[in-house]
Structure formats: C-alpha cells, structure tokens
Amino acid sequence: MEFYENNTKISLWFFKNKNKFLKRIIGDSNESPIRLIKSTIPKENGERLNLHLSEFSTDLGEKIIEKWSDEGDKVFDPFAGRGRMFITYSLNRFYYGCEVSPKTYNFLIEKINKQNRLFNKYKINLYNIDSKKSNFDDNSFDLIFSCPPYWNIEKYEDVEGQLSNYNNYKDFLFNYEEIIKKCYGYLKKDKFAVFVVADFRKDGYLIPFHSDNINIFEKCGFKLWDIIIVMYKPINLGFGRAQAIEYKRTIKSHEYILVFKK
C-alpha cells in the first residue's frame, strides 16, 4: 500500500518517509554525517558509541513552514540537528538554529560553505550553543519550529547541555522546559511554535512525550492551537512486529504536530 500526503485542511496527514532533497544537499551515504561522526569518536570498551544524528522529513517540513509562516520570515530552531535549515532556506525564510554538538555543527557548516553559491540571499544562521544559553532579542522570530531529542533513547555527542545525557526523565523535562521558556520570549505575539514529537518506549513502558510537551508549553505561556497526527508508511517492521504480538502492544508509526500560539 502506498501512502500519500492528504489534504492539509484535515488533522491527519500521510507521508512517504523519504528525503531526496536532504540527500542532494547533505551528500551521499559514503559522506553521511552519521558515518563521519562515528569515525571520529573513540571506542569505549572496544565498541563504537551508538551516536545518532537527527533527520527530518522534507515533505513534512515544507508543509509546516508554508502553513505557519510566510516568505521572508525568521524561523528559530532550538534543536538544529539536520535538515530543517535547508528546508527553511529553500522556502525563502531566514533560519536561526542552535546546535549543541560541535561535531554536528562543524559538519553542517562545512556543507553550508560547500554550497555557498546557493546560500546567499536568505542566510542560514547556525550557532554552536546550548539553546538555554542563547541570547536573542525578545519578539525576534515569526516561527519556532523544531523536533526535540527523545530523552536518552538516542545517544548524541556527549557535551555540556546535551539533553540526552540526563538519566532521569524529570531532569530531562526540567532542562527542556528552560529551553521552551526561551522560545516563548523569542517568538512574536500571535505567531506560532510548531514541534514535531512522538511518544516512545523506555524499559518497556510508554512515555507520553506529546502530552508532556503540551503541559510544558502551556506552563511557559503558550496556548495550544492545533494537533495534527502524521502517519508514515510502515517499513521493515521485522523484530518490532514480533515484540508487538508478544507484549500485546502496537507499533508506533505516527508522530504529532503540536501547534502553539503566543
């Protein structure tokens, strides 16, 4: 069965989980950031660290940016990672992103410099800094758009301010909330913050990350404006299908677009 984008006027969106645009900008598999970063990290007990570098659905990013911002707008991303800066640029918006990992930051800066001919009118502004320590003027941005880290279920570079370093979920949420407070101040009045999140399992138990996000955003002053469920075409269920049957649970193939207004 093939899944295609549905009408964006309804609250259930379907996407193919492919990123041809990102492959053109970022590079081929032999030049992937995951491979490059892993090759520079020392082994621990003879094992390579299981590092992760985030990717983002191009089609989904385009829909979000087009729907909740306008050309020439300034977009802030507190968890820059990979992908959203190039999507934002391609849609004629100014991108401002914070990336706490030096290795990811350096990789992306190198890519930006190599593609310098493309990035001359609408600049990409990337900062190697913990978002909690960022210092933009209040009411600076027209859209806050990001996909946050999922606590410590994915391992990122071990640096100060890295949210995946917290072993306790409450500590993770406390520090995550500090970043959302910053975002509230940075956003212009009557503008939107859009975060793409998913629930996840830890030690066999479901973590309702989307509802924790809603609680944190509202605590910081945002008003919940909309919720869209994003469905992806399931691929390579494999071992996950057997676990789902054994433990009487479902395989998660959806994410939430949480839309907040200031």
Contacts in CASP RR format, 6 or more apart in sequence:
PFRMAT RR
TARGET T0000
AUTHOR 0000-0000-0000
METHOD contacts of the structure
MODEL  1
MEFYENNTKISLWFFKNKNKFLKRIIGDSNESPIRLIKSTIPKENGERLN
LHLSEFSTDLGEKIIEKWSDEGDKVFDPFAGRGRMFITYSLNRFYYGCEV
SPKTYNFLIEKINKQNRLFNKYKINLYNIDSKKSNFDDNSFDLIFSCPPY
WNIEKYEDVEGQLSNYNNYKDFLFNYEEIIKKCYGYLKKDKFAVFVVADF
RKDGYLIPFHSDNINIFEKCGFKLWDIIIVMYKPINLGFGRAQAIEYKRT
IKSHEYILVFKK
1 233 0 8 1.000
2 16 0 8 1.000
2 233 0 8 1.000
3 14 0 8 1.000
3 15 0 8 1.000
3 16 0 8 1.000
3 231 0 8 1.000
3 232 0 8 1.000
3 233 0 8 1.000
4 14 0 8 1.000
4 16 0 8 1.000
5 13 0 8 1.000
5 14 0 8 1.000
5 15 0 8 1.000
5 59 0 8 1.000
5 63 0 8 1.000
6 12 0 8 1.000
6 13 0 8 1.000
6 14 0 8 1.000
8 63 0 8 1.000
8 67 0 8 1.000
11 226 0 8 1.000
11 227 0 8 1.000
11 228 0 8 1.000
11 229 0 8 1.000
12 228 0 8 1.000
12 229 0 8 1.000
12 231 0 8 1.000
13 60 0 8 1.000
13 63 0 8 1.000
13 228 0 8 1.000
13 229 0 8 1.000
13 230 0 8 1.000
13 231 0 8 1.000
13 257 0 8 1.000
14 230 0 8 1.000
14 231 0 8 1.000
14 232 0 8 1.000
14 233 0 8 1.000
15 57 0 8 1.000
15 59 0 8 1.000
15 60 0 8 1.000
15 230 0 8 1.000
15 231 0 8 1.000
15 232 0 8 1.000
15 233 0 8 1.000
16 59 0 8 1.000
16 232 0 8 1.000
16 233 0 8 1.000
17 57 0 8 1.000
17 232 0 8 1.000
17 233 0 8 1.000
17 235 0 8 1.000
18 58 0 8 1.000
19 55 0 8 1.000
19 56 0 8 1.000
19 57 0 8 1.000
19 58 0 8 1.000
20 58 0 8 1.000
21 58 0 8 1.000
21 86 0 8 1.000
21 87 0 8 1.000
21 90 0 8 1.000
22 55 0 8 1.000
22 56 0 8 1.000
22 58 0 8 1.000
22 82 0 8 1.000
22 83 0 8 1.000
22 86 0 8 1.000
25 83 0 8 1.000
25 86 0 8 1.000
25 111 0 8 1.000
25 115 0 8 1.000
26 32 0 8 1.000
26 33 0 8 1.000
26 82 0 8 1.000
26 83 0 8 1.000
26 86 0 8 1.000
26 111 0 8 1.000
27 111 0 8 1.000
29 35 0 8 1.000
33 53 0 8 1.000
33 82 0 8 1.000
33 104 0 8 1.000
33 107 0 8 1.000
33 108 0 8 1.000
34 51 0 8 1.000
34 52 0 8 1.000
34 53 0 8 1.000
36 107 0 8 1.000
37 51 0 8 1.000
37 53 0 8 1.000
37 103 0 8 1.000
37 104 0 8 1.000
37 107 0 8 1.000
37 157 0 8 1.000
38 48 0 8 1.000
38 49 0 8 1.000
38 51 0 8 1.000
40 103 0 8 1.000
41 48 0 8 1.000
41 49 0 8 1.000
41 51 0 8 1.000
41 157 0 8 1.000
43 49 0 8 1.000
49 155 0 8 1.000
50 155 0 8 1.000
51 155 0 8 1.000
51 156 0 8 1.000
51 157 0 8 1.000
52 154 0 8 1.000
52 155 0 8 1.000
52 156 0 8 1.000
53 81 0 8 1.000
53 82 0 8 1.000
53 104 0 8 1.000
53 156 0 8 1.000
54 79 0 8 1.000
54 81 0 8 1.000
54 82 0 8 1.000
54 147 0 8 1.000
54 149 0 8 1.000
54 154 0 8 1.000
55 82 0 8 1.000
55 83 0 8 1.000
56 82 0 8 1.000
56 83 0 8 1.000
56 84 0 8 1.000
56 87 0 8 1.000
56 147 0 8 1.000
56 196 0 8 1.000
57 232 0 8 1.000
58 83 0 8 1.000
58 87 0 8 1.000
60 196 0 8 1.000
60 230 0 8 1.000
60 257 0 8 1.000
61 84 0 8 1.000
61 87 0 8 1.000
61 145 0 8 1.000
62 87 0 8 1.000
62 90 0 8 1.000
62 91 0 8 1.000
64 145 0 8 1.000
64 194 0 8 1.000
64 196 0 8 1.000
64 257 0 8 1.000
65 75 0 8 1.000
65 87 0 8 1.000
65 88 0 8 1.000
65 91 0 8 1.000
65 93 0 8 1.000
65 143 0 8 1.000
65 145 0 8 1.000
66 91 0 8 1.000
68 143 0 8 1.000
68 145 0 8 1.000
68 192 0 8 1.000
68 194 0 8 1.000
68 259 0 8 1.000
69 75 0 8 1.000
69 93 0 8 1.000
69 142 0 8 1.000
69 143 0 8 1.000
69 145 0 8 1.000
69 192 0 8 1.000
70 142 0 8 1.000
71 91 0 8 1.000
71 92 0 8 1.000
71 93 0 8 1.000
72 92 0 8 1.000
72 93 0 8 1.000
72 94 0 8 1.000
72 122 0 8 1.000
73 93 0 8 1.000
73 94 0 8 1.000
73 141 0 8 1.000
73 142 0 8 1.000
73 143 0 8 1.000
74 93 0 8 1.000
74 94 0 8 1.000
74 96 0 8 1.000
74 140 0 8 1.000
74 141 0 8 1.000
74 142 0 8 1.000
74 143 0 8 1.000
75 88 0 8 1.000
75 93 0 8 1.000
75 94 0 8 1.000
75 95 0 8 1.000
75 96 0 8 1.000
75 141 0 8 1.000
75 142 0 8 1.000
75 143 0 8 1.000
75 144 0 8 1.000
75 145 0 8 1.000
76 96 0 8 1.000
76 97 0 8 1.000
76 136 0 8 1.000
76 140 0 8 1.000
76 141 0 8 1.000
76 143 0 8 1.000
76 144 0 8 1.000
76 145 0 8 1.000
76 183 0 8 1.000
76 186 0 8 1.000
76 187 0 8 1.000
77 84 0 8 1.000
77 85 0 8 1.000
77 88 0 8 1.000
77 95 0 8 1.000
77 96 0 8 1.000
77 97 0 8 1.000
77 98 0 8 1.000
77 144 0 8 1.000
77 145 0 8 1.000
77 146 0 8 1.000
78 97 0 8 1.000
78 98 0 8 1.000
78 131 0 8 1.000
78 134 0 8 1.000
78 144 0 8 1.000
78 146 0 8 1.000
78 148 0 8 1.000
78 179 0 8 1.000
78 182 0 8 1.000
78 183 0 8 1.000
79 98 0 8 1.000
79 99 0 8 1.000
79 131 0 8 1.000
79 146 0 8 1.000
79 147 0 8 1.000
79 148 0 8 1.000
79 149 0 8 1.000
80 97 0 8 1.000
80 98 0 8 1.000
80 99 0 8 1.000
80 104 0 8 1.000
80 105 0 8 1.000
80 108 0 8 1.000
80 126 0 8 1.000
81 99 0 8 1.000
81 101 0 8 1.000
81 104 0 8 1.000
81 108 0 8 1.000
82 104 0 8 1.000
82 108 0 8 1.000
84 95 0 8 1.000
84 145 0 8 1.000
84 146 0 8 1.000
84 147 0 8 1.000
85 95 0 8 1.000
85 97 0 8 1.000
85 108 0 8 1.000
85 124 0 8 1.000
85 126 0 8 1.000
86 124 0 8 1.000
88 94 0 8 1.000
88 95 0 8 1.000
88 124 0 8 1.000
88 145 0 8 1.000
89 95 0 8 1.000
89 118 0 8 1.000
89 119 0 8 1.000
89 122 0 8 1.000
89 124 0 8 1.000
92 121 0 8 1.000
92 122 0 8 1.000
93 122 0 8 1.000
93 143 0 8 1.000
94 122 0 8 1.000
94 123 0 8 1.000
94 125 0 8 1.000
95 122 0 8 1.000
95 123 0 8 1.000
95 124 0 8 1.000
95 125 0 8 1.000
95 126 0 8 1.000
96 125 0 8 1.000
96 127 0 8 1.000
96 136 0 8 1.000
96 141 0 8 1.000
97 125 0 8 1.000
97 126 0 8 1.000
97 127 0 8 1.000
98 127 0 8 1.000
98 129 0 8 1.000
98 130 0 8 1.000
98 131 0 8 1.000
98 134 0 8 1.000
99 105 0 8 1.000
99 108 0 8 1.000
99 126 0 8 1.000
99 127 0 8 1.000
99 128 0 8 1.000
99 129 0 8 1.000
100 128 0 8 1.000
100 129 0 8 1.000
100 130 0 8 1.000
100 131 0 8 1.000
100 157 0 8 1.000
100 159 0 8 1.000
100 160 0 8 1.000
100 161 0 8 1.000
100 162 0 8 1.000
101 128 0 8 1.000
101 156 0 8 1.000
101 157 0 8 1.000
101 159 0 8 1.000
101 162 0 8 1.000
102 128 0 8 1.000
102 157 0 8 1.000
102 159 0 8 1.000
103 157 0 8 1.000
104 156 0 8 1.000
104 157 0 8 1.000
105 126 0 8 1.000
105 128 0 8 1.000
106 128 0 8 1.000
108 126 0 8 1.000
109 126 0 8 1.000
112 119 0 8 1.000
112 124 0 8 1.000
112 126 0 8 1.000
127 134 0 8 1.000
130 160 0 8 1.000
130 161 0 8 1.000
131 179 0 8 1.000
131 182 0 8 1.000
132 161 0 8 1.000
132 175 0 8 1.000
132 178 0 8 1.000
132 179 0 8 1.000
132 182 0 8 1.000
134 182 0 8 1.000
136 186 0 8 1.000
137 186 0 8 1.000
138 185 0 8 1.000
138 186 0 8 1.000
139 185 0 8 1.000
139 186 0 8 1.000
139 187 0 8 1.000
139 188 0 8 1.000
139 189 0 8 1.000
140 186 0 8 1.000
140 188 0 8 1.000
141 186 0 8 1.000
141 187 0 8 1.000
141 188 0 8 1.000
141 191 0 8 1.000
142 188 0 8 1.000
142 191 0 8 1.000
143 187 0 8 1.000
143 191 0 8 1.000
143 192 0 8 1.000
143 193 0 8 1.000
143 194 0 8 1.000
144 183 0 8 1.000
144 186 0 8 1.000
144 187 0 8 1.000
144 192 0 8 1.000
144 193 0 8 1.000
144 194 0 8 1.000
144 195 0 8 1.000
145 193 0 8 1.000
145 194 0 8 1.000
145 195 0 8 1.000
146 195 0 8 1.000
146 196 0 8 1.000
147 195 0 8 1.000
147 196 0 8 1.000
147 197 0 8 1.000
148 163 0 8 1.000
148 176 0 8 1.000
148 195 0 8 1.000
148 197 0 8 1.000
148 213 0 8 1.000
149 156 0 8 1.000
149 163 0 8 1.000
149 164 0 8 1.000
150 198 0 8 1.000
150 200 0 8 1.000
150 209 0 8 1.000
151 163 0 8 1.000
151 164 0 8 1.000
151 166 0 8 1.000
151 169 0 8 1.000
151 172 0 8 1.000
151 200 0 8 1.000
151 202 0 8 1.000
151 207 0 8 1.000
151 209 0 8 1.000
152 164 0 8 1.000
152 165 0 8 1.000
152 166 0 8 1.000
152 167 0 8 1.000
152 172 0 8 1.000
153 200 0 8 1.000
153 202 0 8 1.000
154 164 0 8 1.000
155 164 0 8 1.000
156 162 0 8 1.000
156 164 0 8 1.000
158 165 0 8 1.000
161 175 0 8 1.000
163 172 0 8 1.000
163 175 0 8 1.000
163 176 0 8 1.000
166 172 0 8 1.000
166 175 0 8 1.000
169 202 0 8 1.000
169 207 0 8 1.000
173 212 0 8 1.000
173 216 0 8 1.000
176 216 0 8 1.000
177 216 0 8 1.000
177 219 0 8 1.000
177 220 0 8 1.000
180 216 0 8 1.000
180 217 0 8 1.000
180 220 0 8 1.000
180 222 0 8 1.000
181 220 0 8 1.000
183 193 0 8 1.000
183 220 0 8 1.000
184 193 0 8 1.000
184 220 0 8 1.000
184 221 0 8 1.000
184 222 0 8 1.000
184 262 0 8 1.000
185 262 0 8 1.000
187 193 0 8 1.000
187 262 0 8 1.000
188 262 0 8 1.000
189 262 0 8 1.000
190 261 0 8 1.000
190 262 0 8 1.000
191 261 0 8 1.000
191 262 0 8 1.000
192 225 0 8 1.000
192 259 0 8 1.000
192 260 0 8 1.000
192 261 0 8 1.000
192 262 0 8 1.000
193 217 0 8 1.000
193 222 0 8 1.000
193 259 0 8 1.000
193 260 0 8 1.000
193 261 0 8 1.000
193 262 0 8 1.000
194 257 0 8 1.000
194 258 0 8 1.000
194 259 0 8 1.000
194 260 0 8 1.000
195 213 0 8 1.000
195 217 0 8 1.000
195 257 0 8 1.000
195 258 0 8 1.000
195 260 0 8 1.000
196 230 0 8 1.000
196 255 0 8 1.000
196 256 0 8 1.000
196 257 0 8 1.000
196 258 0 8 1.000
197 209 0 8 1.000
197 210 0 8 1.000
197 213 0 8 1.000
197 255 0 8 1.000
197 256 0 8 1.000
197 258 0 8 1.000
198 209 0 8 1.000
198 210 0 8 1.000
198 252 0 8 1.000
198 254 0 8 1.000
198 255 0 8 1.000
198 256 0 8 1.000
199 206 0 8 1.000
199 207 0 8 1.000
199 208 0 8 1.000
199 209 0 8 1.000
199 210 0 8 1.000
199 252 0 8 1.000
200 206 0 8 1.000
200 207 0 8 1.000
200 209 0 8 1.000
200 252 0 8 1.000
201 207 0 8 1.000
204 247 0 8 1.000
206 249 0 8 1.000
210 256 0 8 1.000
210 258 0 8 1.000
213 258 0 8 1.000
214 224 0 8 1.000
214 258 0 8 1.000
217 224 0 8 1.000
217 258 0 8 1.000
217 260 0 8 1.000
218 224 0 8 1.000
221 262 0 8 1.000
222 260 0 8 1.000
222 261 0 8 1.000
222 262 0 8 1.000
223 260 0 8 1.000
223 261 0 8 1.000
223 262 0 8 1.000
224 258 0 8 1.000
224 259 0 8 1.000
224 260 0 8 1.000
225 259 0 8 1.000
225 260 0 8 1.000
225 261 0 8 1.000
226 257 0 8 1.000
226 259 0 8 1.000
227 256 0 8 1.000
227 257 0 8 1.000
227 258 0 8 1.000
227 259 0 8 1.000
228 256 0 8 1.000
228 257 0 8 1.000
228 259 0 8 1.000
229 254 0 8 1.000
229 255 0 8 1.000
229 256 0 8 1.000
229 257 0 8 1.000
230 254 0 8 1.000
230 255 0 8 1.000
230 256 0 8 1.000
230 257 0 8 1.000
231 253 0 8 1.000
231 254 0 8 1.000
232 253 0 8 1.000
232 254 0 8 1.000
232 255 0 8 1.000
234 251 0 8 1.000
234 253 0 8 1.000
237 251 0 8 1.000
240 251 0 8 1.000
241 251 0 8 1.000
243 249 0 8 1.000
244 250 0 8 1.000
244 251 0 8 1.000
END
